[in-house]
């Protein structure tokens, strides 16, 4: 779906109208990028992914593999399972992983797969990514999960601002003045939501597959200083596509996806079409200068014929060597093929006719 400027916003601030800010916007120069995950502060939760990007929630189901295999993978990726009483959503069994995470499965309906829910605190308890399964980056770790038949159902990604780029008053002004291009048709601000402090601005409907929240994290946590969080929640097919895009293109593409959904524009412009205006300098800097992109169908990078050529060139010599060592017997190869069928990622199955 292409971006479009929402004609109306359901914006309901509880306070007085915002005054136009007189101070000039910050410089638009994007900060340097780093492949090293940012260290989390004691008050932050989640898994640091890349240049301030945080994986704040991950849910999904192991499908196309047996429960025994799923349990083995969970032990490798997340550590020991501690069974607890209680059923949930059609699963009659539950277990705890990583302190706060949940594993759920059903003996009566094994076709449901083995489901996991990892909130921010559980993700914080993950050991260093490089020590889990040999992956050196969160991207590699996620790639391994997807290759084992893990199908995401919810993926939350967040970026924190401590430099003063995201000012809630300025964001309100851009909303009320229609200085933004967004795929979200609903925008709502809530002051001092029950059970929390500070302001939260919501973009999108709770029923949709993508929702954005920008809120005062410092007020929520009861700490001093500027700390505003921008958080995107992707569910269902969007959760799958976000994870696949990160695996295929790298973690930085998440910043482009954020900008594709929500793009604040410069207020002073002679162009009456707000979608053609340049991105506001403060928003561009917050998103590391990454160009906008949109979720869509997975890109098919190879055809079946190209994959066959790759196997012949890269794997053929190894297959021949093992077959020679087995004195021409190929039983082992059929075992490899049967195991491989259960581990084909969903976006690769799309290469098959009718896929």
Protein Blocks (a to p, Z undefined) as FASTA:
>chain_A
ZZdddfbdcdddfbdcddddfbdcddfbdcdddfbdcdddfkbgcjdfbghiacfbdcdd
dehiafklmmmmmmmmnopadddeddeehiabdcdeehlaccdddfklmmnopaddddfk
lmmmpccfklmnopabfklmmmmmmmnopacfbdcdddddfeomacfklmmmmmmnopac
dfbfbdcddehiehiacjdddedjfkbmbdcddddfklmnopgcjddddddddehjlmmm
mmmmmmmnojklmmmmmmmmoccddfbdcbfblklpccdfklmmmnnopacddddddddf
bdfklmmmmmmmmmmmmmmmmmmmnnopaklmmmmmmmmmmmgcfklmmmpghZZ
